[in-house]
Amino acid sequence: MSQWFECKVKYDKMMETGVMKTVTEPYLVDALSFTEAEARITEEMQPFISGDFTVSAVRRVNLSDIFYNEGGDRWYKVKTNFITIDEKTAVEKRTASFQLVQASDFREALDVFMENMSSSLADFEIASITETMLMDVYPANLSETLADKAAKKANNENPA
């Protein structure tokens, strides 16, 4: 299961008017710990930012799923209440869950969400959909296995 961290990156950005302005932008990173999240966002941002930058904050984010849409340029947070019935008391219970949806506008976010949830057998209701300030999302890079990392480390320690 993924653990998502919101990392805020602070750097000097050239504005359209030609003026340098210090901005803080949030990014989402899939990582195992706060330390790994900071390291990953630093690695991901280096090619895009000229000059110095700092990771000003890292916080864990509670997300149960992310729905990607290549045509989308914004990220929307969907709060969903899953409805269950307690067998003993026959009382409806609502459990909140959060999903992130990539879309171009609110309507598309709703459509992408509903399309992805269409195969769900659980009863749910959408409590809210809000646009986030997230600039980008970086999922875990699972192409490099632990064996590959160990081999790299061994080669670096024992050069031939």
HELIX and SHEET records of a PDB file:
HELIX    1   1 PHE A   34  MET A   45  1                                  12    
HELIX    2   2 PHE A  106  MET A  117  1                                  12    
HELIX    3   3 LEU A  146  GLU A  157  1                                  12    
SHEET    1   A 4 PHE A  53  VAL A  61  0                                        
SHEET    2   A 4 TRP A   4  MET A  14 -1                                        
SHEET    3   A 4 MET A  20  ASP A  30 -1                                        
SHEET    4   A 4 VAL A 137  TYR A 138  1                                        
SHEET    1   B 4 ASP A  65  PHE A  67  0                                        
SHEET    2   B 4 GLU A  92  ALA A 103  1                                        
SHEET    3   B 4 ARG A  74  ILE A  85 -1                                        
SHEET    4   B 4 ASP A 123  GLU A 131 -1                                        
END                                                                             
